[in-house]
Amino acid sequence: MWIHTFYPDKMKQYTVRQEVMITEIQANSLKILKSKGVNISQFIRQAIKEKLQRDWKEIKIKHKRKIDNAPDWLYDN
């Protein structure tokens, strides 16, 4: 479980905003997690990272060209 903690130095690396639409059920789930002390932003970033790591080989096959500024682990065999 993640505890909400403010780290000013870490916030500097997050400079791009991405807006997404979620369902009401998903929003309620996030509210519950927040009420339990989970840092929602960190939770979503971690979920995206795990999804990319899990599905990257398939994504890489579909999109042959290299993606600029991608993390190094994306191109490990």
Summary of the structure (lengths in Angstrom):
residues: 77
radius of gyration: 15.4
end to end distance: 30.8
largest distance: 42.0
contacts: 118
relative contact order: 0.11
helix: 56%
strand: 0%
